[in-house]
């Protein structure tokens, strides 16, 4: 029996096998996936306090930290009788024989985003009950510490709206520092 080996045929088979393996390795592998996204766009409004353009004149004291939603307002020292007050920027007046009033104005700006609200309403509330004989008002609306008092029903967004803070004091209120925190609430209509 005689055996013949033909190397030519084996080489061709080996080369064909290498090309097949290289071709399989060179093909791009693909896969697919899907990501579902849910997102809610929420409307919002923001409120800031600004100095009125008339700041420095009688009835327009400067705010500390103006341009933010956390400001201060120093109305100086005042007393009854006479026309005594230490701040030239406040408006001081006698209401009658028993009460005087110190007031100052500033601007409130409410902005909106992602909302179709045409305007907003503004309310305010003081944080503590005032001493007997002291009344806090905003634009002639008496403020209390038990509920928000509506000041406006339909103010325009992004427009400075001037508000006047008034403190009415009876002539027999003892000497003391009157200090109050007023919370403003803007609600989209």
C-alpha positions as CSV (number, residue, x, y, z in Angstrom):
1,X,0.0,0.0,0.0
2,X,1.4,3.3,-0.9
3,X,0.4,6.6,0.7
4,X,0.7,9.9,-1.1
5,X,0.5,13.2,0.7
6,X,-0.5,16.2,-1.3
7,X,0.6,19.3,0.6
8,X,-1.0,21.6,-1.9
9,X,-4.5,20.5,-0.9
10,X,-3.8,20.9,2.8
11,X,-2.4,24.3,2.4
12,X,-5.4,25.5,0.5
13,X,-7.7,24.1,3.2
14,X,-5.7,25.9,5.9
15,X,-5.7,29.2,4.1
16,X,-9.4,28.9,3.6
17,X,-9.9,28.2,7.3
18,X,-7.8,31.3,8.3
19,X,-9.7,33.5,5.9
20,X,-13.0,32.3,7.3
21,X,-11.9,33.0,10.9
22,X,-10.5,36.4,10.0
23,X,-13.7,37.3,8.1
24,X,-15.9,36.3,11.1
25,X,-13.7,38.3,13.5
26,X,-13.9,41.4,11.2
27,X,-17.7,41.5,11.0
28,X,-19.3,44.2,13.2
29,X,-21.3,43.0,16.1
30,X,-24.6,44.9,16.6
31,X,-27.2,45.1,19.2
32,X,-30.0,47.5,20.0
33,X,-31.8,48.9,23.1
34,X,-34.4,51.4,24.0
35,X,-34.6,54.0,26.8
36,X,-37.9,55.5,27.7
37,X,-37.8,58.9,29.5
38,X,-40.5,60.5,31.5
39,X,-40.0,64.1,32.7
40,X,-42.4,66.7,34.2
41,X,-41.8,70.4,33.6
42,X,-42.9,72.2,36.6
43,X,-44.0,75.8,36.6
44,X,-42.5,78.2,39.1
45,X,-42.6,81.8,40.2
46,X,-40.0,83.8,42.1
47,X,-40.3,86.9,44.1
48,X,-37.6,89.6,44.8
49,X,-37.6,93.0,46.4
50,X,-35.9,96.0,44.8
51,X,-35.3,99.6,45.8
52,X,-37.8,101.9,44.3
53,X,-36.2,104.4,41.8
54,X,-37.1,107.2,44.3
55,X,-35.0,105.6,47.1
56,X,-33.5,108.2,49.4
57,X,-36.4,110.6,49.1
58,X,-39.1,110.9,51.8
59,X,-41.1,107.7,51.9
60,X,-38.5,105.6,50.1
61,X,-35.8,104.0,52.4
62,X,-33.1,101.8,50.9
63,X,-33.4,98.0,51.4
64,X,-30.5,96.0,52.6
65,X,-29.7,93.1,50.3
66,X,-32.0,94.6,47.5
67,X,-32.5,92.4,44.5
68,X,-33.1,89.2,46.6
69,X,-36.0,87.6,48.4
70,X,-34.5,88.3,51.8
71,X,-34.2,92.0,52.5
72,X,-34.2,94.4,55.5
73,X,-35.8,97.8,55.9
74,X,-34.6,100.3,58.6
75,X,-37.2,102.9,59.3
76,X,-35.1,104.7,62.0
77,X,-36.5,106.1,65.3
78,X,-39.8,108.0,65.6
79,X,-41.9,109.3,68.5
80,X,-45.0,111.3,69.3
81,X,-45.7,114.3,69.9
82,X,-44.1,116.6,67.5
83,X,-42.7,115.5,64.2
84,X,-39.8,113.5,65.5
85,X,-38.1,110.9,63.3
86,X,-34.4,110.2,62.7
87,X,-34.6,108.9,59.2
88,X,-34.9,111.3,56.3
89,X,-36.1,108.6,54.0
90,X,-39.3,107.7,55.9
91,X,-42.6,109.4,55.5
92,X,-43.8,110.5,59.0
93,X,-47.3,111.8,59.6
94,X,-49.8,112.3,62.4
95,X,-53.0,110.4,61.7
96,X,-55.0,112.0,64.5
97,X,-54.4,113.1,68.1
98,X,-53.6,109.5,69.2
99,X,-51.7,107.9,66.3
100,X,-48.7,108.6,64.1
101,X,-47.5,106.6,61.1
102,X,-44.1,105.9,59.7
103,X,-43.9,104.4,56.1
104,X,-41.6,103.5,53.4
105,X,-42.1,102.1,49.9
106,X,-40.2,99.5,47.9
107,X,-40.8,97.4,44.8
108,X,-41.8,93.8,44.5
109,X,-41.0,91.9,41.3
110,X,-42.5,88.4,40.6
111,X,-41.3,86.4,37.7
112,X,-42.7,83.1,36.2
113,X,-41.4,80.3,34.2
114,X,-43.1,77.4,32.4
115,X,-46.5,78.8,33.3
116,X,-49.5,80.1,31.3
117,X,-50.7,82.1,34.4
118,X,-51.7,85.6,33.2
119,X,-50.9,87.3,36.5
120,X,-50.5,86.7,40.2
121,X,-52.0,87.7,43.6
122,X,-49.9,88.9,46.4
123,X,-50.6,88.4,50.1
124,X,-48.5,89.1,53.3
125,X,-48.4,88.0,56.9
126,X,-46.4,89.2,59.9
127,X,-44.6,86.7,62.1
128,X,-45.6,87.8,65.6
129,X,-48.5,89.7,67.1
130,X,-47.6,93.4,67.4
131,X,-47.6,95.2,70.8
132,X,-50.9,96.8,71.8
133,X,-51.2,100.1,70.0
134,X,-49.1,99.1,67.0
135,X,-50.6,98.2,63.6
136,X,-48.6,96.9,60.6
137,X,-50.1,97.6,57.1
138,X,-49.1,97.0,53.6
139,X,-50.8,99.4,51.1
140,X,-53.4,100.2,53.7
141,X,-54.2,96.5,54.3
142,X,-53.8,95.5,57.9
143,X,-51.4,92.5,58.4
144,X,-51.8,89.9,61.1
145,X,-49.9,86.9,62.3
146,X,-52.8,84.5,62.0
147,X,-53.5,84.5,58.3
148,X,-52.2,85.9,55.0
149,X,-53.9,89.2,54.0
150,X,-54.5,89.7,50.3
151,X,-52.8,92.8,49.1
152,X,-53.4,92.5,45.3
153,X,-55.5,90.3,43.1
154,X,-53.9,90.5,39.7
155,X,-50.4,92.0,39.5
156,X,-48.3,91.7,36.3
157,X,-45.3,89.4,36.1
158,X,-41.8,90.9,35.7
159,X,-43.0,94.4,36.6
160,X,-41.8,96.3,39.7
161,X,-45.0,96.9,41.8
162,X,-44.5,99.5,44.5
163,X,-45.7,98.5,48.0
164,X,-45.8,100.8,51.0
165,X,-45.1,99.4,54.4
166,X,-46.9,101.4,57.1
167,X,-46.4,101.2,60.9
168,X,-49.0,103.0,62.9
169,X,-48.2,103.7,66.5
170,X,-50.4,104.9,69.3
171,X,-49.0,107.9,71.2
172,X,-48.9,105.9,74.5
173,X,-46.9,102.9,73.3
174,X,-43.8,102.6,75.6
175,X,-40.3,103.0,74.3
176,X,-39.2,99.9,72.5
177,X,-37.8,98.5,69.3
178,X,-40.5,97.5,66.8
179,X,-39.2,94.6,64.8
180,X,-41.2,92.3,62.5
181,X,-40.7,89.7,59.8
182,X,-43.2,89.9,57.0
183,X,-43.7,87.0,54.7
184,X,-44.9,87.7,51.2
185,X,-46.8,85.0,49.2
186,X,-47.2,85.3,45.5
187,X,-49.7,82.9,43.9
188,X,-50.2,82.3,40.2
189,X,-53.7,83.0,39.0
